[in-house]
Amino acid sequence: MTTTLATTGDIGIRCPSRRVGRAYDGRVPGIEVWTQFDHDPRIPANATMRASDRDRAVIEAVLSDAFAEGRLDRAEYDERSDAALSSRTLGDLMPLVSDLPVARAPRSSIPDEAARAFVQARRQAVWGFLSASLICWAIWVATSFGGDGFHAQFPWPLFVMLGTGLNAGRVMWQKDEIIEEQTRRLEKRERREIERRRLHED
């Protein structure tokens, strides 16, 4: 059996019938569910954003498929569908599909970005130690040569190696602290970006 569409205004509301077939895979047929939202409702920071008619229609489509696959009974479908159409925020929509496969949370990119930031900091610290040491020792060797041969001067490059080496060691030792700091910075930046978009939309 097929699914019937009933259009009200610009929103297509589907009145599903039960069907037996492929397992529900978390997709509206031919459409990736979460890309249909301007702001992903699974992200907690977006929960207070006002839901649009398009947002409600996407959730309604998910509920329709879930009913058709037998995941919801008729009473559950009717109750959730009515709640979706009357929802005000994105946070109101998520509980309606939280027990369906489609509700899996997105994988945050922040941990990966924070880890990459640490790798970059470590690379810079090690390169700073090596490059400064090589340059200073080259200068030391060059200035130790005179007209009558090589005369070793006080090994002052050791102080440069000590300073840059301590910095490289600090980066290595404080790996967890650096990653946590980068994570907080990235989360703060993400919140600012969300707030900026929200003010722009208002």
C-alpha positions as CSV (number, residue, x, y, z in Angstrom):
1,M,0.0,0.0,0.0
2,T,1.2,3.5,-0.6
3,T,1.2,6.7,1.5
4,T,-1.4,9.4,0.7
5,L,-0.4,13.1,0.8
6,A,-2.8,15.8,2.0
7,T,-1.5,19.3,1.5
8,T,-2.5,22.2,3.8
9,G,-1.0,25.5,2.7
10,D,2.7,24.8,1.9
11,I,3.1,21.8,4.2
12,G,2.5,18.3,3.0
13,I,1.0,16.2,5.8
14,R,1.1,12.4,5.1
15,C,-1.6,10.1,6.4
16,P,0.3,6.8,6.4
17,S,-1.0,3.3,6.0
18,R,0.8,0.2,7.3
19,R,3.1,-1.6,4.9
20,V,5.5,-4.5,5.2
21,G,8.8,-4.2,3.5
22,R,12.3,-2.9,4.1
23,A,13.4,-2.1,7.6
24,Y,13.2,1.6,8.6
25,D,16.6,3.0,8.0
26,G,16.2,6.5,9.6
27,R,15.5,8.3,6.3
28,V,12.6,10.0,4.7
29,P,12.6,8.2,1.3
30,G,15.2,9.8,-0.9
31,I,15.9,12.6,1.6
32,E,18.5,12.8,4.3
33,V,16.5,13.9,7.3
34,W,18.8,16.2,9.3
35,T,20.0,18.1,6.3
36,Q,16.5,19.4,5.9
37,F,16.9,21.6,8.9
38,D,18.7,25.0,8.8
39,H,19.8,24.2,12.4
40,D,20.3,20.6,13.6
41,P,17.7,20.1,16.3
42,R,19.8,17.3,17.9
43,I,22.4,19.9,19.0
44,P,21.4,21.2,22.5
45,A,22.4,24.8,21.7
46,N,19.7,24.9,19.0
47,A,16.9,23.6,21.3
48,T,15.4,27.1,21.9
49,M,15.3,28.1,18.3
50,R,11.8,28.6,16.8
51,A,10.7,25.7,14.6
52,S,9.6,26.5,11.1
53,D,6.8,24.9,9.1
54,R,9.5,23.0,7.2
55,D,11.0,21.7,10.4
56,R,7.6,20.4,11.5
57,A,7.0,18.8,8.2
58,V,10.3,16.9,8.3
59,I,9.4,15.5,11.7
60,E,5.9,14.6,10.6
61,A,7.5,12.7,7.7
62,V,9.7,10.7,10.1
63,L,6.7,9.9,12.2
64,S,4.7,8.8,9.1
65,D,7.5,6.4,8.1
66,A,7.8,5.0,11.6
67,F,4.1,4.3,11.8
68,A,4.1,2.7,8.3
69,E,6.9,0.4,9.5
70,G,5.1,-0.6,12.7
71,R,7.3,1.3,15.1
72,L,4.4,3.4,16.3
73,D,0.7,2.4,16.6
74,R,-2.1,4.6,15.4
75,A,-2.7,6.4,18.7
76,E,1.0,7.1,19.1
77,Y,1.3,8.4,15.6
78,D,-1.7,10.7,16.0
79,E,-0.5,12.1,19.3
80,R,3.0,12.8,18.1
81,S,1.8,14.2,14.8
82,D,-0.5,16.7,16.5
83,A,2.4,17.6,18.9
84,A,4.7,18.2,15.9
85,L,2.3,20.5,14.2
86,S,1.8,22.5,17.4
87,S,5.4,22.7,18.4
88,R,7.1,26.0,18.9
89,T,10.8,25.3,19.1
90,L,13.3,22.7,17.8
91,G,13.6,21.4,21.3
92,D,9.9,20.5,21.2
93,L,10.4,18.4,18.1
94,M,13.2,16.1,19.3
95,P,11.3,14.2,22.0
96,L,8.8,13.1,19.4
97,V,11.5,11.1,17.6
98,S,14.0,10.4,20.4
99,D,13.1,6.7,20.5
100,L,13.3,6.2,16.7
101,P,16.6,5.3,14.9
102,V,16.7,8.6,13.1
103,A,17.3,10.5,16.3
104,R,20.9,9.4,16.7
105,A,23.0,12.4,17.8
106,P,25.5,14.0,15.4
107,R,29.1,13.3,16.0
108,S,30.7,16.6,17.2
109,S,33.8,17.7,15.3
110,I,35.1,19.6,18.4
111,P,37.1,16.7,19.9
112,D,38.9,16.1,16.6
113,E,39.6,19.8,16.2
114,A,40.9,20.1,19.8
115,A,43.2,17.1,19.2
116,R,44.5,18.6,16.0
117,A,45.2,21.8,17.8
118,F,47.4,19.9,20.3
119,V,49.3,18.2,17.5
120,Q,49.9,21.6,15.9
121,A,51.1,23.1,19.3
122,R,53.4,20.1,19.8
123,R,54.8,20.4,16.3
124,Q,55.5,24.1,16.8
125,A,57.2,23.5,20.2
126,V,59.4,20.8,18.9
127,W,60.3,22.7,15.7
128,G,61.0,25.8,17.9
129,F,63.4,23.7,20.0
130,L,65.2,22.2,17.0
131,S,65.5,25.3,14.8
132,A,66.6,27.6,17.6
133,S,69.2,25.1,18.8
134,L,70.6,24.6,15.4
135,I,70.8,28.3,14.6
136,C,72.4,29.2,17.9
137,W,75.0,26.4,17.7
138,A,75.8,27.3,14.1
139,I,76.4,30.9,15.3
140,W,78.5,29.6,18.2
141,V,80.7,27.5,16.0
142,A,81.1,30.3,13.5
143,T,82.1,32.9,16.1
144,S,84.5,30.4,17.7
145,F,86.7,30.4,14.7
146,G,89.4,33.1,14.6
147,G,92.5,33.9,12.5
148,D,94.5,31.4,14.5
149,G,92.0,28.6,14.5
150,F,89.1,27.4,16.6
151,H,88.7,28.6,20.2
152,A,85.6,27.4,22.0
153,Q,83.6,30.1,23.6
154,F,81.2,29.8,26.5
155,P,78.4,27.5,25.3
156,W,75.6,30.0,25.5
157,P,73.3,28.1,23.1
158,L,72.6,25.8,26.1
159,F,70.5,28.5,27.6
160,V,68.4,28.7,24.4
161,M,68.1,24.9,24.4
162,L,67.0,25.0,28.0
163,G,64.2,27.6,27.4
164,T,62.8,26.1,24.2
165,G,63.2,22.6,25.6
166,L,61.2,23.5,28.7
167,N,58.4,24.8,26.5
168,A,58.4,21.6,24.4
169,G,58.3,19.5,27.5
170,R,55.5,21.6,28.9
171,V,53.4,21.0,25.8
172,M,54.0,17.3,26.0
173,W,53.3,17.1,29.7
174,Q,50.1,19.2,29.6
175,K,48.5,17.4,26.7
176,D,45.1,16.8,28.4
177,E,45.0,20.4,29.7
178,I,45.8,21.8,26.3
179,I,43.1,19.7,24.6
180,E,40.5,20.7,27.3
181,E,41.4,24.4,26.9
182,Q,41.0,24.1,23.1
183,T,37.7,22.2,23.5
184,R,36.3,25.0,25.7
185,R,37.5,27.6,23.2
186,L,35.9,25.8,20.3
187,E,32.6,25.3,22.2
188,K,32.5,29.0,23.1
189,R,33.1,29.9,19.5
190,E,30.3,27.6,18.4
191,R,27.9,29.2,20.9
192,R,28.8,32.6,19.7
193,E,28.2,31.6,16.1
194,I,24.8,30.1,17.0
195,E,23.9,33.3,18.9
196,R,25.0,35.4,15.9
197,R,22.9,33.4,13.5
198,R,19.9,33.6,15.9
199,L,20.2,37.4,16.2
200,H,20.6,37.7,12.4
201,E,17.4,35.7,11.9
202,D,15.5,37.8,14.4
